């Protein structure tokens, strides 16, 4: 909900001053968030009906004294300035809750900016979230592959947090650990701050044990393998890491469980929780996960990164990875779109966690980058409002309802694009969190089908 307007008398008259925000350790969403849109299922995928959403931000210090037009033109270059002019004419830009009519307006300290966009989310697998255990302290689920834990990037409703809230009535959950978006398996949440703090203390004391299982390329050694190569983040935006002496120290133990003549099932015991630790260490050992959409790609060279041999600069590597997925029309598998590659800035790492996506944990998910939904420059926005009504296709509360989502939004490039849906198979990576154990608890999931000894492709 919008913060209550508050007035403060200054020398130049009264102006809007945003109230302080209450910090909340839990991630909480209410009925108004869940009512933004709804799910539908098609072709083995869970999809979100497009909906209107407000991106909000407070004026940053470096923006003070600059015009809104200058800020959009220099910091949010994913769209042409014509988009913002059209958005202003449509009433979708608001400054201190007042419609922006003139983009030459100069920003002041504490100004509050709101941008209403038509939002499309990538599909995820239709596999349901299975609840493994629940009591008054915790809830433990078996997370399907392709689902982010928190709202991040282009994902909001297609996340574990939102699905648990909308379909299971589980709210105000405290994340105890995270899983990479493409990793399936045991995921644990605390229901209270006290429980969260208690288990966090076990994390600090290294009292937690995590066990994963994966299927890798080739015949993995029969003896136990310990990998202690340091890991460096190459890109937070795309989500790529590699072994590098300048990286953070880490350790993973590997034990082969079976070999079928072409691929091996491997048990993984990470002793630290670096980003993509298991996946990067397996790549370094020359046995990447069979269907890893990042670390088992041709972009890493003929040896696919074995032994840390890449032969490319970080910039060349990222470009090659993106181009490889672009050629396969599979950028969605990475959880990114073309707009993510053109927007400025990268998110920062939120600290150590289990095999995790470089997604940002947003304590207040309403406040994201104000620029979203890049516009194709081929669209003539300067004359668009002469031909079409630029208002919202849904109701004026920003919700599309069951029928409004089918209408095309005149400012939304996604509405004009035809994307290839990924197949459910493309959204599954053969890495599964099998067990999560603490000082006074232990939770396990069943072995995935692809990890069975007699499994065949």
N, C-alpha and C positions, 0 to 999 in steps of 0.2 A: 504494500500500500504506500501511497505517496506520503512523505513526511508532512506533518501539519504546518501550514504557513506560519511564519513568525516574523514580526516586524521589529525593526530596530531603527530609531531615529538618528540620522547622521547629518553632517553639515549639508549634504546635498539632498536631503529629504529622506523619506522612508523607502526602504528596499527590502526585498526578501532575504532572510538569513536562514540557512538550513539548520535544523536542530542537530545536536550530537546523536550519533547512532549507538544504540545499546549493543555491546558485544555479547555474543552468545556462543559458547563452546560447541553446542550441538548444531546440526544442520537442520533447520526447521522450515517446512513449507506448509501452507494452509490451503483451505478449500478454494480460495481465489486463484492460487497458482495452478492447482490441479484442473480447474475449470477452464483454463486457457484453451484447451483443445482436447482431443480424444485419440485413442489408438484404433487402428484397423489392421487386419492380418491378410497378407496376400503373398502367394508364392513362397511360403515358408519364412516370411519376414514379418517383423513387427514394424509398422509404419505409424508416423505421426501426421495427422492432418495439419496442413499449413495454418499458421495463426499469426495474429499481430502481437508484437512484444515491444515493450519499452526498454531501450538501453539507456541507462542513466549514468551521469558522472557529475562531480563537482569540478568547478574551474580549477585547473592546476596552476601552480604559482607562475610557471613560465608563460601561461596564457594571459595573465593579467595585463591589461593595457593594449591587448591585440584585438583585432576585429574577429568576429566569428568566421567570416569568409577567409581570413588569413589563416586561422587555425585549421579549418577544413582543408584548405589548399596545401598546407605544408605538413600536416601531421596525419591526415586521413586521406591518403591519395589512392585508396582502393577504388574510389568513385570519382567521376568528373564533378567539377563544381556545379555543372548544370543539374546534377541529381539533387544537391542540397537546395538549389533555388526552387526546383520543382517540389521538393519535400516541404519547403517553407510555404509555398503557395497552397499546398494541400493541408497545411495545418499540422504537419507531423513533427515539426521542430518546435520545442517549447523551452523558453528560458525563464526560470523562476516561476514556472507554471503559466506563463503568458505566451501566446503564439508568437513565433518569430516572424516578423514581416520584412525586416531589413537585415540582411547578413552583414552589413557594415557596422552593426552594433558593437560597441567596445565592451569587452568582458571585464568584470570586476571580481575582486576576491570574494569567495564563497558563492558565486553564481552557480545555479543548479540547472543542468542541461538535460533535456529528455528528447530522445529520438525514437519515434515509432516506426518499426520496420515489419515487413511481412516475412515471417521466418519459416524456413524449411529445414527439417532435421534429416540426417542420413538414416536409412533403415538399419535395423539390427536383426539378429536371428529371432525367430518366433518361439524358441525354446523357453519355457517358463522358468522363473526363479523358484527353486525348490527350497523350502524352509527346513533346515536340518534339525534345529533346536530353538526353543524360545522359552524364557522364563521372565521373572520380574527384573532381571539384571541385564540380560543379553538376548540378542537374536542372531542366529547363525544361518547363513544361506549357502546354497550351492549356485554360484554365479555362472551364467552361460557366457561363452565367448562372445566378443564384439560389443559388450555393454560396458560403458564407463561407469565408475562408481558414483562420481559427483557430476553435476552440470559443469560442462567445460567446452570451450570451443563452440562447435555447432550443435552439441548435444545438450538437451535439457530434460525433456520428458522421456526420451529413450535412455534413461540412466537407472541404475539400481535404486538410488535414493527416491526418485520419483515413482517408479513402479511399485516399490514397497509401500509408499505413502498412498498411492491411488488405488492399488488393488488389494493391499493387505492392511491398510489402516495403521501402518507403522510410521510414526513421525518423531521428530526431535531425536534422531539417532546420532550417536557419537562414533565416528570412524576410528577403529583401533588399528587397522592396517588396510592397505589398498592392494588391489591387483591390477596389473596391466589390462587395458581394455580388451585385448585379444586373449587374455589368460582366463581360463575357467576355474571353478573350484571353491573351496571353503573361504568364506568371507564373514567376518565377525563384527558386530556392532554392539556398543554399550547403550543402555537405555537411560543411564543417569551419568552426571558428571563424576560422582563418587566412584562408580565402577570404572569409568574411563581413566581416572587418575590412578586407580589401583593397578590396572593392567598396564598403563603407561610405565609405572614403576618397574614392573616385571620386564618390560622392554629395555629400560635403562640398565637393569641388572643382568641383562642377557639370559633371562630365564625362559624365554620362549623358543620353541622348536618348530620349524616349518619344513614340510616335506612336499616336494613336487614330483610329478612324473611327466615324462615327455617322450616323443618319438623323434629320433634324429636320423640323419643321413648316414649310411655306411655301418660298418661293424665296429661298434664302440669297444674299447679294451675290456677284457673280463675282470681285471684287477681294479681296485678302487683308484680313482683319479682325483687329485686335489689341484684346483686351479686358484692361484692367488694373484692373477694379473690385475693391476689397477685399472679402473674404468674412468673414462673422461666423457662428458656430455658434449657431443658435436653440435646438436641443435635441439633446443627445447620445443621449438615450433613444430618441426617435423617429427621429433621424437627419435633421435638417433644418437647412439653412443659407440665408443670403440675403446679398445685397449690402448693405453698410453701411459708412459712413465709419470706424466704429470697428473694422472687421474687419482681418484680416491682409492685407498687400499680396500681390498675385499677378498673373500674366500668362499669357494663353493666345493662341496664334495659330491662326486658322481659315482654311481654304482650301476652297472648294466644288469637289467632284469631279464632281457630276452633279445634274440636276434633272429630275424626271419629270412636271412639271405640277402636282404637289401637295406633294411632299416633296423634300428635297435630301439628298444624301450629302456629308458634310463631313469633311475631314481636320483633326485637332486636335493641336496641339503645345503641351502645357503646359510652361511654363518654371519653374513652381513646383509644389508638391504639396499644395495645400490640400484639405481635405475637400470632396468633390463639386464640385471647381473647374470642370471642364468643363461639368457639368450646370447649375450656377448661372450661369455666364457665358452659356451658350446661352439660358437662360431670360431673362436680363437683355436680351439682344440681340433678343428677340422670336421666337426660333426654338428652342423647347424640343425635346428629344428626343421623337419621335413617341409612344412608349409609356412615358415616364418616370412611374413610379407616385407620384412626389413633386412634381416641378417642372412637370408638365403637367396639373395638376388644377384644377378649378373653384374650389377653396378659395382660390386666389391672387387671385381677382377676375376681372372680365371680360377684362382684358388678360393674365391668367395671369402676372403678375409682370414684364411687360415694362417696362424702364426703372426697375426697382425700385419700381414703383407697386403697392402691395398694399392699402392702405386698412384695415389691421387691425393690432392689437397682436400681439406674438409669441404671447401666450396665446390670442388669438382665432384666429390662423392655425393653431396646433397643434390647437385644438379642432375647427376646420372641416375640417382634413385628416383627422383621426381619424374624424369623423362621416361624411365622404364615403366613406372606405374601409369603415366599419362598415355603412353603408347598402348597399354593394355586397358585403358579406360577404367582404372582401378584405384584412382586417388581416394575414393570413398573408403576403401579398405584401410587406408592409413588414417582415416578420420579427418582428412583435410579436404579442402576444395581449392579451386583456382584462386578464390579471394584470399585464402589464408597465405598464399604464396606471394601476394602483392601488398598485403597490409604491412604497416611498419611496426617494428619492435617484436621482441620475443618475450614470452612469459618466463618468469624466474622459477627455478626449482624450489619446491616447498619443503625441502629437507629430505632426510633419509626415510625410506619406507620399503615395504616388500616390493617384489617385482611389480613396478608401477608404471603407469602411463605418465608422461611428463605433463599431465593435466594439472591445472592450477586448482587448489582447494579454495573455493570461493565462499568465504564466510557470509558474504552478502551477495548472492548471485545476481541480484537485480542490477548491480553496478558493474557492468562490463564495458568494454570499449564502446564509445558512442557511435562509431562507424561500423556498419554491418551491411550485409547483402550488397556486394559491389554491383555496379550497373554496367552493362555492356555499352561501350561508347557508340555503338551503331544506332542506339535509340535516340531519337531527336527529342530530348526533354524540353528544349526551349519552346516547342510548339505543342507539346503533348497536352497541356492543360486547355488548349483551344479545341481539342477534339474529344477529350474524355473528362469525366468527373474524377478528380484525384483524391476523393475521400476514401475512407476505409470500406472494404468490401463487406466486412462483418458489421457488428454493432459498434456503437461509439465507445463502448467500454474496452475495446481492444480484443474482444473475443469473437471468434468466427462462428461458433455454434456448429450444428450438424450440417447446415446447408451452405453457409457463407464460405467455407473452405474451398468449395468447388469453383468459386469465381476467381477470375484472373485479376491480380492486382496490377494496375497500370504502371507502377513504379518498380515492380519486382522482376529482376532478371531471371530468377529461378522459375517463375511462372512461364517464361518463354523458352526455357531450356528443356531438352529431352535427355534425361540421364539414363544410362544403363544401370538397372538394379544389379547389385552383386548377388550371386547365388548364395544360398545358405552355406554351401560348402566353402566358399571363399571367406566367410566370416568366422570360420573355426580354425584356430591354431592349436597344434598338438602340444600344449603345455597346460597342465592342470595342477592346481593346489590341492593336494590329497589330504593333508593333515595339518592341524594347527593346535599346538599343545602349550599350555602354561603350567604354572605351579599347582593350580587347583582345577584345571579343566583340560579336556582333550576332545576335539571334534574332527570327524573324518567324513569324507564323502566316498561314494563308490568309485571303483576304477572305471574311467571312461572306456567306451567301446574300442576306440582306436589303440588303447594300451594293452589289449588282450594279446596273449602270445600267438594265437592263431588268426589274428586279424589280417585281412588283406585289403589293399587299396581298391 
